[in-house]
Amino acid sequence: MDQFEDFNKQIFSTCIENLKVRNSSAQYKAKYSDLNSLLLKTINKEFLTNYTSKIKNTSSIYNQFLTKDELKSLSMEIVKLEFIFIAFINDAKNITFDIVSIWIDILILQLFIAKISITDQGYFEIYFTTADSIFKFIENKNENPFIISDEQLITLKRIYYLANHEYYFKLTNEYYNDLLKLINQDIYYSKSKSIEELITVLNHRASILNDFYEYHIENMDEFFDKNIFQKLSVDFKLLISKYLYKKTKNSDILKLSLKNILDIEIRFVKRKLFNKEVIDLQLKKKILYYSYIILNSFNNNYHNINALFTLTDFSKLNEERLIEEVKNIIIHTSIETNKPIIDVIYIIYLFLSLFPEYVKHSLFLYKFIMQQISPIYSNRRQNIILAFSIIRFISDTAKIENEVLKIKKSIECDSVIGLITLYNCHVESLHSISKEKISSLKISNVTISLQKKISHLNNFVDTSILNFKNEINKKPDYKIRCEYIDIFRTELTNIIKILSNANLVTNISQYYSDVIDNYTKENELDFREDFINKSTLLKMSLFDINPLNLALAILFFKIGKLKLIITHENPARLGLKKTFVSTMEREEIAKYLDYSPDLIPTTDNSIDWGNVKDIIRNIRNPAVTTGSVVRPESRILKVISAILNKLTRTNSDINKIFPSLYEESYLPTKRAWDLDPILIHYFNIFFTGQGVLKFYNEHSGSELSVVFQLIKYPPLTEKTNSFIKDLVNTIEYDQMNILQEFNDMIKDNEIQLNTENGKKNFTITDATLAISRKRSISFESSYLSDDDILYLYSIIQIYCNTLGKSSYFLAIKYAFGELLKNANKANLIRAHFHFKNIDIDSKYLIGISSYDEALKSRKAEYCEYVKKSDMKIKIRFHNDNEDFIISIINNYKIHDEETDAITDNISTGRKLTNLSLLYKNHLLDSKTNDEGLVVAVLLLKKIGLKNGGLKVNIGKEETKFSITVPLVTLSETDDITISEEIIKEIKDIPMLPDNLKELRETLDDADSSIEQIEAIVLRDPSLAADILKIANSSYYGQSKSVISIKDGIKLLGTQAMKNIVMAVNCYKVLQDKLKIKKIDAVIKHSEETTFYSSRLIEKLNIKLDNDKVYLASLLHDIGKIVVESIQPDIYEHISTLIESKNIPVDVLEGIAGGINHSLIGSMLLAKWDFPDQIIEIVKYHHSPRNLKNYPEYVFVVYLANMLTHFIGGKLSYYNIDSNVLEFFNIHSEQELKKLGYEIKSEFNARE
């Protein structure tokens, strides 16, 4: 009696209470809502016994051939029986042996349903656990304590190991031995009963061992002895052969045995195929003959059945005829009246599908199965095997993978460990696809491990609820706590539903990385070294996610809510039954996260439970906030939770769930990202691809069938970009160790340019040595003065000359200068904040608003402060084997607002193809209103540096900008393309007047007289006036006025007169293109240039044709009139930029998108048939290094033009081409100034 009480307490009562807890859940009640009506019937022991017997008589643990309708009906009947039994137990005063016996029958029936359906492992888990507890209880007693009859116990063991094999089949030694132990116990028992009983058990053993034999082919020697298997198979066949001679035979047992004999033979064939042995025709005929005989026996025709055990020579049999006979029997067999034949048909089909020569016949049987069997009878295991068999007929690898994925999805939607093992074995046998692909197609161990943990969780929850409900002193608000527990159980069910899809986060890392990479590409951010480093770190953290740890965190994160419900002093404050909760209630509910980590069962040492707990603890924190980024697993978990809450709690419109999550992702009041919008979009995509999904409403328990759609949310891109920016900026990336190693490495090999004794005189020889020895050259200061900057420009020029990159100097110099200016500005800004007593980190926008105005009056004060501060600017020139690198470093991290402005400008420059687009598309940064960095990037791109060659690295304790110049020869972009708009304008400009053509021909004729020339001029009063005006100009310096055309002709000479008249009329043709004032300004500068060029020829003693130099000088800027007339606003921007940034015209026009006045002027002169020499001079008067002919002429006009700007203070010495200066023997700025001022003085005197 004591044993019975122990059994009752330890096993029976525990199982009943757990069933009560499960059956009280909202979703269970919703699923079986009509069960309460059963309670109206009179329930007593007799009723229960009769109802149980009725169900037992309609089912048999040997019958696995139930139709889908039969299975559904039987399952429902067993659920009803269990429901009635539990209701009866509630009212029963005493638990007796016969009551326990009914309960064992119910347990056997539930395990029978589990064996047939192979589904809903969570539901059936309780029955497997209970049966296992019974066996252990009896084993500990060393004998059956007569609580259960021997017959009932062996039946329970039998159905347990059969169902267990379907549910938990694993290729492990431990599992194999545990299962074999139960089978051997069954064999031992059956030997004492009858030969039928023994054969039945041996059939079960054969079926199970067949699976181990086939699916553990590759590693079976670890624990599975194939020789023993073969011996057992032979013994089994001998036993069946003896059984045939019995007068009375059980046809069902015989059919099952014959089916297994055929199965054994075919498994041997599979083994041979795996070993790449040749399957001869004799063996194939044997299998076909067996199939024919066995099929006949299933139709109660036992003719020739003994041949299965006696016939050894099959050579005389006709192969094709056997196959046709087999097919004929199958076609004419009634499946409904002969259900066991289904297995034989499957086995024969699987045999035929092994051989290409039988493809026609195997496809015939496949079609028969799909049309006659599958629609009526459902067996998940056979469906998987069938699906893989048909894959053998597919040759296209992509189609194979697609079909396998369909099978995988069907298993993962309702995961059962046995089916996962079966599936993975079949995937491994797919030799037509790569090992890498096989690995990705297999269902991971995570899914298997998770099934075990789900079982543990359910047990823990059931036990906790059971203990709560069994408390003698009920807690206050007991009813509401029970209602909340139901809600919690539903939540848990939904979470397990989510986890049933093993692909939930499979692609999340790749998707996240792709989003970040696209953002980087679209925003041209690969120049931000710190951004790249941080985003790489971020992507690595996603790829480092342990899928099992994440899955366990998802599984266990709400476990604390159960404790909160049970122990909370006032559960009504939790508001769990409300659709929408208040902030206070939300905060109360969130306290469960304090409990969850401590309630996780951590007995499995193979799992990093500390990691799992950290994931859960971090879920309550925002995804990204100032100075903090939550680990990716916690962000994933939080988004999943938010989706489930909206779907199962608030009854939200399915199409509004994701838009509302996007809206709620950012909390402006907290300046924090509560949810990760990238993950929201990922799950929107993921769930959209899953088809119909089933969940349960948390409050009602009713089932929800939902189909997600991919939602278009217009602000998503902007929101995602903003999130990525905040995410990457907030990620901590400690690169100081790397930087320190680099600094230490170069420190001893570095030359300091400025010391206490002043600046080092750095020469080409110094540069050559530094380059050859890869020594770094550095310059350090708190504030860079104008002298410092000029000195650093000289260093750049020396390096460019030494490296053979002198043509790149102006572009590099400008970009370098912009970076120096920014470095200085950053220091001055910090001085400004110091004097304003404003914290730069928290109040940057407030402080910076007054910076520009304050700098006007306090720059000297700011500079003094900077020089005394710890702020430093370090410039380093360094080269390796491939690149020359110029770095500008501030020894602190600049503010995010500064970073944004710099990033925007550099990104803009990288995206633009020319400068004019900056103004056309209004892309200038409104914060800085400074195009300096944009121009720098365009200039560097122009000389061939990939994407501008600029890099930015913003670390925790320094900000570094660098220009990387490859040492290999760069391919400069030859930007001589002119916009279609300008080309059209040139085409529309009229030719010069006809009378000019006549005058030019007359002037070219050596025999023409002055009178003839005078007569032509006098016919055009305007032309006559122009000649007199020029003859009386300062250029010719006449003391008396010239008043007659004839005197003017004599003074000018025929060649000069021709050039002058042509030039003047060129300007006249264009006079309607621009305001007279602006044209006059161009002409005035041109006249000044003609004077400078004539004096240069004289002073530098150069022998050139003065008239040609004069004409070219007078027309050199004629292209400006066309450019400015078409794009006045853009040209004004560019002209302003040239002056304010001190950039050479040719350098800036080179990136201006075809706004090149030199090229346009040359095109005009070509249209008007000017000599090639004049066209060439005009074309290259700003870029003498690119000329092809007439270098002396181009150099003179170039230098004359440069001198007018240089002396006027609009151009620096370093912006004048050194080749031209060297050609004229001008070696210093002082020499050039002396020459320029002399000519300027003469020009002013003549005026």
TIROPA-168804 format. One record per residue (C-alpha): residue in one letter; x, y, z. Coordinates in pm, whole numbers, plus 50000, padded with zeros to 5 digits. Layout:
! residues N
aXYZ ...
END
This chain:
! residues 1247
m500005000050000 d502855023050074 q504195017349724 f500845026449574 e500765058749778 d504275066949661 f503275059849304 n500145080749341 k502035110049491 q505175109349275 i503705100748937 f499945098348906 s499005130149097 t501825149948940 c500735140148591 i497075147948662 e497935181948809 n500175190148514 l497385180548277 k495035203248470 v497465232048439 r497895226348067 n494175221648008 s493355253548197 s495325275047953 a493335299247744 q494415284947412 y493565249347522 k490115260747633 a489615278847304 k490665248147105 y488395224347299 s485625248447395 d482885222347361 l484375198647620 n482455213847910 s479255199747769 l480595164847847 l480495172848216 l476715173648205 k476745135948162 t476815112248455 i480445103648512 n481365073548718 k483925045848713 e481755023348504 f481215050548243 l484945057048226 t485755019948193 n483255015047913 y484345046647729 t487995035847753 s487215000947627 k485245015047336 i488195036247224 k490685007847277 n488574984647062 t488575009346774 s492365013146779 s495374990646798 i498924999546873 y499854978546570 n497614998546340 q499375028546199 f497235030945890 l494615055446002 t493135079345752 k493475116045828 d489825117545933 e490155086546148 l493245100546321 k491535133746388 s488425116646521 l490355092446740 s492555120646876 m489455140146974 e487905109947142 i491035104447350 v491115141447449 k487485138447558 l488275107147756 e491155124447929 f489005154948002 i486245133548156 f488795113548354 i490315145048508 a486845157748596 f486115124148758 i489385125448956 n488415159649093 d485335144449252 a486815110749346 k487325105249715 n489935078049674 i492345068649399 t492125030849349 f494055006049138 d491345003848874 i491305041948837 v495055041548784 s494555013548531 i492175035648328 w494755063348347 i497475039848210 d495165031147921 i494735068247847 l498505072447859 i498935043647612 l496305058547380 q497945092947385 l501345077547305 f499685058247023 i498385090846875 a501865105846917 k503405076246730 i501005080146437 s500875118246412 i504535126546494 t503535162346564 d503185188446841 q506055175947053 g505245201247325 y501735186947368 f502825150647393 e505885157447605 i503925152247927 y502995116547827 f506555106747738 t507805121648065 t505155103648269 a505845069948104 d509545074348164 s508845082348531 i506785050548563 f509615029048426 k512145045048660 f509805040748958 i509425003648885 e513124999348817 n513975015049154 k511624990149323 n513444961749140 e510054946549052 n506584955748940 p504794966549263 f501524953749111 i500204988849069 i500104981048696 s499494946848547 d502384930748359 e500384931048040 q499524967848074 l503104976448165 i504574958347864 t501994974547638 l502985008347779 k506685000947726 r506034988847374 i504045019147264 y506555041147447 y509595028147259 l507715027946928 a506525063846976 n509895073747119 h511605060846806 e509365082946593 y509785113546816 y513295112146953 f515255091046702 k518905101146734 l522105085046607 t523795083546945 n525105054747150 e523125064947458 y519815067147276 y520425034447090 n521205015447412 d518235030147602 l515875020047324 l517434985547285 k517084979647658 l513314984447638 i513054962747325 n515024934447489 q512764936047794 d509824932947559 i511414903147380 y512074886047712 y508464890647814 s507024880147476 k508934847247471 s506844835947766 k503604845447598 s503364832247242 i505224830146914 e502874856946774 e503824879947053 l507504873146999 i507274878346624 t505424910946685 v508194924046907 l510894911446669 n509114930346392 h509304962046598 r512984955646663 a513584949746291 s511864982346197 i513875002446449 l517214985546376 n516604990546005 d516675028046065 f519895026646263 y521395004345994 e520465027345708 y520845061745863 h524015054846054 i525845039545762 e528805063145774 n529565060546147 m527735029246257 d530895012046381 e530905036046675 f528085017146846 f526154997346586 d527554963346487 k526384956046133 n527374919146167 i525034915246463 f522334932646263 q522834908445975 k522694878646214 l519504891546376 s518004896046030 v518814860245935 d517364847446262 f514244867946206 k513724852945860 l514204817545998 l511614823946268 i509104836546011 s509764806445786 k508924783646079 y505834803646157 l504534797345806 y504164760345887 k501754767446172 k498224757246093 t496744788646240 k498504821146164 n497754857146249 s497574873445906 d498284908346039 i501464896746214 l502514876945908 k502014906645678 l504004929145911 s506794903145916 l506874899445539 k506974937145502 n510014938445734 i511754910245544 l511404930345224 d512554961745405 i515644943645540 e516594931545191 i516304966345047 r518364981645332 f521144957345242 v520944969844882 k521215005845003 r524254996145206 k525924981444899 l525145012544696 f526655034144967 n529805013044953 k529765017944574 e529324980744515 v527774968844191 i524194956644226 d523894927843983 l520734918043801 q520384886544012 l519944907344329 k517494931144162 k515384901744041 k515434887444393 i513984919444537 l511384921544260 y510384885344318 y510084891144693 s507914921344619 y505664900744394 i505264872444649 i504714895744945 l502134916944761 n500214885344680 s500314874845044 f498804908445142 n495874898744922 n495684865945118 n497334846844836 y500114827045006 h501044807344695 n504844802944661 i505474822044984 n507954795345094 a510094805744799 l511094836245001 f513164813045216 t514114785544969 l514644800444624 t518244810744560 d518524812144180 f516604841044029 s518374842143693 k515534825843499 l513014851743613 n511954878843367 e512814912943518 e510344933943318 r507504909343368 l508094909243744 i507854947143755 e504634947243554 e503144920143779 v504064940744086 k502444971843941 n499354952143838 i498834938644192 i499214973444340 i496694988544099 h494064962344170 t494484961444546 s491864979144757 i493845001844988 e490865008045215 t490374971145295 n494064962545294 k495784991845464 p499014973945568 i499904970745200 i500645008045203 d504025002245366 v504934975545109 i504064999044822 y506305025844976 i509185001045016 i508904988344657 y508785024044528 l511905033344726 f513725003144582 l512825011944222 s513825048444277 l517385037244357 f518105027843995 p517965050143687 e516855021043468 y513645018543672 v512805055343654 k509645049943445 h508295024543692 s509255043844003 l507545075043870 f504465054043802 l504375042644165 y505125077844289 k502095090544098 f499995062244241 i501075070544596 m500415107644554 q496975101944402 q495675071544591 i497435071644929 s498775105645038 p495465124645017 i493845099745256 y496615086345478 s499145109445636 n502495098945776 r505055126745825 r507965102545828 q507015086045499 n506255119945344 i509845131145413 i511365099245270 l509075101644968 a510015138044906 f513735130144914 s513285100244684 i511765121344408 i514665146044439 r516895118944290 f515195124843956 i516125162043953 s519385172043786 d519245209643838 t521135217844161 a519125249244227 k515845230044200 i517175203244433 e518045229544693 n514615245544654 e512825212244708 v514975204245011 l514155238145160 k510455230345129 i510965198345328 k513045216945581 k510385243445631 s507655217245682 i509705201345962 e510755233546128 c507155245746146 d506435216146375 s509805203746494 v510175168246616 i513675155646696 g513175122146519 l512125139046195 i515055163246217 t517465133746243 l515775116645949 y515875148545742 n519535155645815 c520535120245719 h518815124045382 v520405158145325 e523855143245389 s523185117145121 l522705143744851 h525985139544668 s525005162744381 i525415194044592 s528455208144772 k529385200645131 e529035237445218 k525495237945082 i524635205745261 s525795221645585 s523495251545531 l520525229545436 k520745207745745 i518615216146045 s521035227346313 n521585212346652 v520135244546790 t516675232646696 i517245199146866 s518725214847179 l515875239547188 q513295211847187 k514865198247506 k514905232347669 i511265238247573 s510465205947751 h512395217548061 l510645251048055 n507205235448027 n508005212648319 f509225241948528 v506155262748446 d503785233948514 t505455226748848 s505385263448951 i501715267348864 l500915234349033 n502655244949354 f500865278249346 k497425262749301 n498095236149567 e498965261249836 i496705256550135 n496555293650210 k495485309549885 k497095343049808 p494935374049788 d493495380249441 y493815342949367 k491335344749081 i493055373248899 r496405356348944 c494985324948782 e493695345848491 y497085362048454 i498745327848461 d496565317648166 i497725348847981 f501315340048065 r500875304447933 t499515318347608 e502455342047580 l504785312547628 t502965292547360 n503325321247115 i507025324147192 i507495287047130 k505585291446804 i508065318346704 l510985295946796 s509595266846597 n511015283446288 a514725275946297 n515355301846026 l514105330246245 v517525346746272 t519515326146019 n519945354645771 i519785383546015 s523555389246023 q523875390445647 y520825412745610 y522085436945874 s525515438245713 d524005444645371 v521955473945507 i525055489545666 d527145483545352 n524465499545133 y524335529545366 t528125532345349 k528095530044970 e525185553744912 n526685579745142 e530255575245013 l531505568545367 d534395545145296 f536725574945356 r535665574545723 e538145549545863 d536565551146207 f533125544846054 i534425515045856 n536195501046163 k533145505446383 s530725491446126 t533035461646078 l533015456246453 l529235459246448 k528875433746168 m531255410146343 s529135411946658 l526135400846453 f527985372146289 d529255361946634 i525705356946764 n525345322646918 p521995310846775 l521355286947064 n522025313547328 l519735337647147 a517025311347111 l517285302847481 a517065339647572 i513895342647362 l512545311247525 f513295320647886 f513055358547892 k509415358948010 i509795331648270 g510085358248542 k506575370348463 l505185338748623 k506945346548949 l505835382748927 i502205371848887 i502385347049174 t504275369249420 h503175404749335 e501535421849633 n498845437549414 p498555419249078 a495765442348961 r498435469348917 l499995448148644 g497075454148411 l497785422448212 k494195419448094 k494215454147942 t494735458947572 f496675490747637 v498545496147963 s499645528248130 t503275538148176 m503055528948546 e501615494748466 r504235489348199 e506975496748450 e505395472548699 i505205445048439 a508785451048330 k509975440648676 y509655404548563 l512965409448382 d514605412048725 y513405376748800 s513885359048465 p517705355348470 d517635339648816 l514935314348723 i516725299748421 p517725263248477 t521505262648433 t522285225748479 d523525221448121 n527195231348142 s527575231147763 i525665263947743 d526955298447831 w524115307548064 g525825339748166 n525525351247805 v521845341447796 k521155360848115 d522955391847983 i520785391247672 i517665391047889 r518875417848133 n519585441947849 i516185439447684 r514705467147898 n517325492047779 p516895512647462 a518605498047155 v520785528947118 t521095558647349 t523785584147429 g526985565347497 s525335531047497 v524505504047243 v522625472947355 r524045439847233 p522425427446908 e520785396947069 s518905419547312 r517815442247027 i516505411846838 l514685398947143 k513075432747209 v511755436046853 i510325400646857 s508605408347187 a507175440847047 i505805423046739 l504165396046950 n502645421447187 k501005440546905 l499855409346729 t498525388747019 r497585414647280 t496285446147114 n494425430546820 s496165455446594 d495405456746224 i498005433346078 n499045459745823 k499575486046093 i501845465846319 f505125473446148 p504405510146067 s503535515846434 l506765498546541 y508745521346310 e506985551546461 e507745539546814 s511345529846740 y512745564446825 l512015582447152 p512635619647087 t512145629547449 k514905605747556 r516945610247237 a517175572547219 w516305544146983 d514045520947178 l513735495946891 d516115487846609 p514395497746279 i516685475246075 l515495445346275 i511875456346246 h512235456245868 y514065423045873 f511225406346062 n508675422445833 i510465406245539 f510915373445727 f507305369145842 t506005379645500 g507785349745351 q506315324845599 g502775322745460 v499995315845711 l501175318746073 k499155307346372 f499285323746714 y496925327447008 n495265358347144 e496695363647493 h493385372647654 s490875349747486 g493165321347386 s491515320447043 e493675310546750 l494915337946517 s495725329446157 v497735357846008 v499465364545678 f501975392845694 q502605416045400 l505705436245325 i504725471045435 k505825501845245 y506795528245497 p508035559545316 p510175573745603 l511915540145652 t515085548645459 e515525581745639 k514835565345976 t517185536345905 n519965559645792 s519555580546104 f519665549046318 i522825535846150 k524525569246198 d523675569946570 l524485533246610 v527925535146454 n528785567846626 t527855552846963 i529695519846919 e532875519947126 y535925511946916 d539175512447107 q541805516946842 m544315533647073 n546335501947114 i546695498846740 l547565535546707 q550045533246990 e551805503846826 f551985523546501 n553225554846678 d555845535246871 m556975518846550 i557555551546366 k558635573246661 d562285563546646 n562245566846269 e560645601446255 i562195634846162 q560765664946344 l560615695246115 n560105721546383 t562165723246701 e563015749646958 n565595762346712 g563015768746441 k561975751346122 k564355727345952 n565525736245603 f564005706945415 t565415699645069 i564865675444783 t567805655344918 d566075652445256 a562865641445085 t564725615644876 l566365600545185 a563095600445380 i561275583145095 s563975556845036 r564245548945409 k560475552145469 r561085577545741 s558225599045861 i558525636945861 s556405654946117 f555495690346217 e553655698346539 s552055730146669 s549095742146871 y548165767246606 l549445769446247 s550435804746147 d550475816945788 d554245811845786 d553795776345912 i551315769045636 l553575783445365 y556445762645503 l554275731245493 y553275739745135 s556945740045045 i557335705445201 i554425692944989 q555995707644677 i559355691744753 y557735657844803 c555675661244483 n558795670444283 t560815642244441 l558115616444373 g557645628444016 k554195641644097 s554795678844047 s551665681743831 y549615671044133 f551015698044359 l548305724444322 a545465699744385 i547195683544683 k548245717444818 y544715730444810 a543235699444980 f546045699945235 g545395736745302 e541695730345365 l542535703445618 l545035726345793 k542405753345807 n539905729045961 a542475717246217 n543125753246321 k539415760846329 a538725731046556 n541245744646810 l539825779846790 i536305766546843 r537425750047166 a538995782847274 h535675799847202 f533805775147421 h536375780147694 f535905817647705 k532125814147680 n532235788847964 i530015764947769 d530355727047770 i531145717347412 d529825681747445 s526335689847568 k525755724947428 y527645725647101 l524875741246892 i524335769047146 g528025777947166 i528865775246796 s526105799746698 s528205829146826 y531605816446708 d531935834546374 e530995868346520 a533235864046823 l536205853846608 k536205887346428 s537155905846743 r538815878946956 k540895858246716 a544195869446868 e542925860947216 y541745826947099 c545055820046929 e546965828547246 y544815805047449 v545305776847198 k549095781147203 k549135777147580 s546715747947583 d547325710547548 m545705710647207 k548085699946930 i547985697246554 k550385671946412 i551235669546041 r552955638045928 f554405629645585 h554955592545546 n555355567045270 d555255529345242 n555835507244940 e552645518244769 d551515552244896 f552625586445007 i550415596645301 i549865631245445 s548155631245786 i546715660345983 i545885651046341 n544095669246623 n544815653046960 y541145650147061 k537875637146924 i535905664146746 h532205668746821 d529585648346634 e528205680046475 e531665688146337 t531975652346218 d528625654346042 a529525686645860 i532875672745745 t531335639445646 d528545656345447 n530995678245255 i533405650145173 s530535626945075 t529115654144851 g532475658444680 r532785621144623 k529335619044467 l529735649244237 t531365646943897 n532005684443880 l531715715944085 s528895732243888 l526515704844008 l527115716544364 y525505750044282 k522965737344030 n521525712044274 h521965734244582 l524025707844763 l526145731744966 d525985723145337 s523735748945503 k525525744545835 t528965754545710 n528115771945382 d531685763345286 e532515743444974 g536185740145066 l536245702545131 v533945695844834 v536445713444609 a539325694844774 v537775661044698 l536985670944338 l540555683044285 l542025651044425 k539685630444209 k540775651043909 i544405640643953 g543375604243971 l543095597244343 k540395570944393 n537295587244545 g539385617244631 g542025599244836 l540755614945159 k540405594145474 v538985604245811 n539475585446135 i537725599146442 g538965580346746 k538315584047116 e541355606347170 e542325619846828 t540905630546495 k542955622346188 f542565633345828 s544815618945563 i545485622445192 t546775590745030 v548695594744703 p549575562144526 l553205560244418 v552205543544093 t551405565143793 l547925579443821 s545535583943534 e544335619743542 t540855627043417 d541055650043118 d538085672143187 i537845690142853 t534255680942790 i531995711042744 s528325710142835 e525825706842549 e524355740242651 i527675758142587 i528335739342263 k524925750142134 e525685785942234 i528985785342040 k527205771841733 d524655800041755 i527305827741773 p527515844841430 m530595845641210 l532645877641186 p531315904140936 d532175899940565 n533925933640542 l536465920540797 k537195891340570 e537865915540278 l540045937440501 r542025907140629 e542685894940273 t543805929840165 l546125933240467 d547635898940389 d548355909640030 a551885924340016 d551035944339702 s548125962839867 s548516000539913 i547606021640216 e544946038740003 q543236005339928 i543195996640297 e541936031240388 a539076028740135 i537795995940292 v538016010140647 l536156042040557 r533176021840432 d532576011640799 p532526042241030 s532546019441339 l535676001641218 a537346035241139 a536616047741489 d538106016041642 i541366020241450 l541776056141564 k540976045941923 i543636018941922 a546246041041754 n545736066842029 s545846040742314 s548586040042581 y550026008342427 y551486028942139 g552386059042355 q551976086742090 s552586122442212 k550356137141935 s546846125141860 v546316104741546 i543346119641359 s543426103241010 i542886067040911 k545956067940687 d548176079240979 g546636052341195 i547436025640936 k550996037940909 l551436037341288 l549956002841343 g551325984941044 t549335960240836 q549895929341056 a549135946941384 m546165964141230 k544765930941111 n545115915441459 i543675945541639 v540675949041412 m539925911741438 a540115912641817 v537905943141851 n535255928241627 c535325895541817 y534195914542126 k531605933341920 v530015900741803 l529595890542170 q528435924342296 d524785913242338 k525765883242547 l526605902142864 k526245935843024 i528605961442870 k530155967243212 k531215931143241 i532495929442882 d534455961242940 a536005945243250 v537185915643040 i538565939042772 k540285961043031 h542035930943189 s542965918542840 e544495952042746 e546505951743068 t547695916642986 t548805928042637 f550925955042798 y552485930643048 s553245905542772 s554915931742552 r557105943242843 l557995907642940 i559275901542587 e561375932742612 k562655928842970 l563395891842945 n564915896342600 i562745870642424 k562495870142046 l558815865441956 d556335879941707 n554935908941910 d551785911541699 k550815875341766 v551505879342136 y549415910842134 l546435894341961 a546535863442185 s546785885242497 l543865906342384 l541655875542323 h542855852142601 d539735856942822 i537105859942547 g535645826242656 k534555841742987 i531865861842809 v530245830242673 v530495811243002 e529135839243216 s526315846742974 i524995811042996 q525585802343363 p526015835843538 d525195823743892 i527475793543877 y530315813143719 e529955839643988 h530285812444254 i533365799044084 s534935833344039 t534315841044407 l535825807544503 i538915814244295 e539535846444484 s538465835744834 k540295802544828 n543235815044623 i542865786444375 p544395789144028 v541745793743761 d542825763443558 v542765741443869 l539255751143965 e537865751943611 g539275716943571 i536585704443807 a533845728843706 g532025705843465 g532955721443134 i533005757743254 n536475762543109 h536845797142959 s540235789042800 l538855759442608 i535665777842513 g537675807942392 s539835785742172 m536695769742026 l535325804141937 l538565814741765 a538625782041572 k535095789341453 w536225823841336 d539205809241148 f541975824041363 p545455809741314 d546305777641504 q549015795441699 i546555820641847 i544045792641924 e546765772142103 i547905801942316 v544335809942427 k543585773342500 y546565767942731 h547015802542880 h546095788143224 s547645753443184 p551025757643015 r552155722643112 n549515707442885 l550485726242570 k551645708342260 n553165736742051 y554475772442082 p555745770442444 e557415804842448 y554245822342330 v552045803742580 f554525809942865 v554635847642796 v550845851742784 y550475828743090 l553005848143298 a551625882043186 n548135871043292 m549425856843625 l551375888543698 t548265910343672 h546635888943945 f549795883944151 i550575921244171 g546895927844241 g547115904644548 k544685878944405 l547195851044351 s549925835744564 y553415828544442 y552935791144504 n550045790844257 i552255801143966 d553665772743758 s557265766643864 n558215754443514 v557275788043365 l559185807043634 e562215785343576 f561985791043199 f562215828643260 n564965824243526 i562765836943805 h563815818444121 s562045835844406 e558955854644501 q561055886044550 e562325884544190 l558825880444057 k557525909044269 k560305931944146 l559545923943782 g555785927343829 y555955960544012 e558215975343744 i555745966643468 k552795977643677 s554476011243736 e555086015743364 f551506006343285 n550136031343536 a552436058743401 r551256053743041 e547606056143148 
END
